Structures are given as C-alpha cells and as structure tokens.
Amino acid sequence: MRKGFFAALLILSFIVEAGLCIILYNKTEDVKQDVVAVNSCLKQIENNYGDEDSYLRDIDYTLIDNNGNVLFKTSEGLSESVAEAVSNSDSIVDVEVDGEVVGKMIVHNTTSELIVRYKTLLIGGIAAVSFLQIVVIAGFFLYLKRTVTDPFRELNDFAVRVAGGNLDMPLKMDKAHVFGSFTEAFDMMRTELKKARRAEKEANDAKKEMVAKLSHDIKTPVASIKSSSEIGYEISRDEKTRHYFNLINEKSDQVTALVANLFNSSINDITEISVTPLEYNSDILGEIIRNSDYLNKAGAFDVPGAQIYVDKLRIQQVFDNLFMNSYKYADTDIDVECVKEDGYLTVSIRDRGPGVAENELPLLREKYKRGSNSAGKDGAGLGLYLTDYFMNAMDGKLMIENAAPGLKVSVCIRTVDG
C-alpha cells in the first residue's frame, strides 16, 4: 500500500515538472514586441505631438527630438539616445508630423527581462519539484530500509545465531514488512530445532546415565564373583576345580575391563547425569554401607537417627566408590564412624593403608587424577571425582585427609531436621 503511495507521489512530481516546463516554454511568446501597442502609442504621439498628457503609456518608451533631446519617457531607466537604444536592442521608430520627421520613439526592449524572469520561474519551479522528488525518494528508501533491509538483516543475524547454536532468542515478528510471514516461519523453525535439540540431549543424557548405572550394577557383583572365586581357588584341593575357579577369576577381570571401557567412553559428559535428592530416614545408610562392603572389612557402626537429603541411587554409588578404593589401594580393615553435627550427618570411611602424599590430596577430586600409590593398579581416576560431583549435587560435602596411618574420607550428608 505504501509502495503505491510513494510511486504515485513520484509520478505526480514528474507530471508537475513536465507541465511547468511546457507552460514556461509557451510563455516565450510573450517575449515578442506588441506591434499593435507600439503603433497605437506612435499614432497618439503624432496626433497630439507636444501634448504629453495625451500620450499613451501602454508600453515603455522614450520620445526624443531630432537633436537627441528627451521630450518624454514613461519610466526611469529607459534608453535616452539612439546609441543607447542600439546597445540595448530597443526598437527605434520615426515620429512624423505633417509628413516631416520631428523625432524618434525608442521602444524599450523587454525581451531580456522577460527571459530572466521566466528563467527564474523555471529554475525555481524545477528546484521545488526536484526537492519534492528528493523527499519522496528519501522517504521511499527509508520505507524500504525499515520494511526490507532491516528485516533482512535481522533474518541474517537470526540465521547466524541459529547456526551458532543459540536457539533461545526468538525472532521479532512484524507482519507489516515484506518478510512478515517469513519471520513467523523462521521462528517456528527455531522452536522446532530447540525441541529437537532438547529431545536429543535428553536421549543422550539418558543413555549416559544408563551406561553409568549399568557399569555400577555390573562392576559390583563381578567384584563379588571375583572375590568368591579367589576364595574358592585357595580352599580347593582338586586341580580341575582350581582351574575352573581361576578361569572364573580371569573372566571376571575381563568383564571388569570391558565395563570400565564402556564407562570411560561416556564419562566425558558425566556432569549431565541427573541427581534427584529426596528426604529419607538415615536408617537406609546402614544397608547401603553394608551393600558396598561386600568383603565385610568394616567393623560395627551406628547411624544416628535423622532425616537426610539424598538420591538413594547416587549415595549407593558414593559408598561403592569409597569401599572399592579402600579395597584396591589399602586392603586393610575399615573403620566406619557416623556423627550428626552442624546440619550434616557425616559418615567417615578410614582404612589402615599408606595414605596419599599431602600435595596429592587436592587432586583426587579431579577427573582422571590418581595418587602415586596407584601405580600397577587398575583404575581410571574417576571414583572420587564422581563421589564429589554426586555429593555437591545433593548439597553435601566430601572431605579427604590422611589419618596416619591410612586415608580418611568423610561424606557429609545434609540433614533436614536440624
């Protein structure tokens, strides 16, 4: 609609400009001398020579006698001699009285004045119309900028953002410009891409969590099988039976290695594993700790009564990691101590092994970091990293310190009843 308005204004300005040129061109006819008016004035002078009051003043002229004296003139600034009249291209007409030339009538030539006046009108008119055309064109360009250029730039910026992975910022929609319908379609595309990406992320997270959970579920019973096969191997006296126990032991190691590889392949994005803490009675900790201590190396312990804030699956993984580390690096009896204080139920797991160098303690929470005492022992350096991650997600804390002898790892579980 607005485009038609601007086009109509522009066409109208050209029509006005053309009409002005035609009108002023036709005005050039006015430049010619009015012969009838000249003859009328000359006739009146000849009939009333000497009576200035009766002379006509329809045109500008000067009356001089034969000696060049000015007898009469209609206005100032007119030629007053033949020489001046010739210089100004004025018309010179003889004045005759009774058949005798008594003087001359110098008719003022208005051609140059008219031309200047018409030129001025023509230039002024064209300038006015041109200014109008400039305003119309400028307005049209501003209209194009607002309705075409700016929206196109916004579409381009939007495409760059989408290509860069930013799917949260919507595209401003304005159906008034030419890309109005496109902006709506583009934003629908962004919404669908965001949904697809969210679904993809949820699927990947679920897969990673499933791998981590399966790894835990498989590794613990396999460790129990390995421990039982080692005991069976030691107490068996039949070589064939001992061979089978040894085969079970070797296959357990193979399954453990395969599970570790599977777990490591998905561990890079382990922080995407969901942790959903809920309120539980602290009684669940006793069973969880006993499940983790499948070699029964921990002595007796008591769990104070409290309401704790944990994810039951993740806290089981926490204690599984702690007991597995103790079995692997210390292989001693384990002390378990539970204390309720300062809004936390703290469970401390202490072995009697060599401990860890003091400068290595802060590194144990990092991914793939292991102490120097881990040489020759299988492991990926992920147990304490995962434990720290799970505890932080459950609003708890993990503390690691040397106990002289041994290593003491404390899990601070937040309580909800003070």
Summary of the structure (lengths in Angstrom):
residues: 418
radius of gyration: 54.8
end to end distance: 71.2
largest distance: 174.7
contacts: 1174
relative contact order: 0.06
helix: 58%
strand: 15%
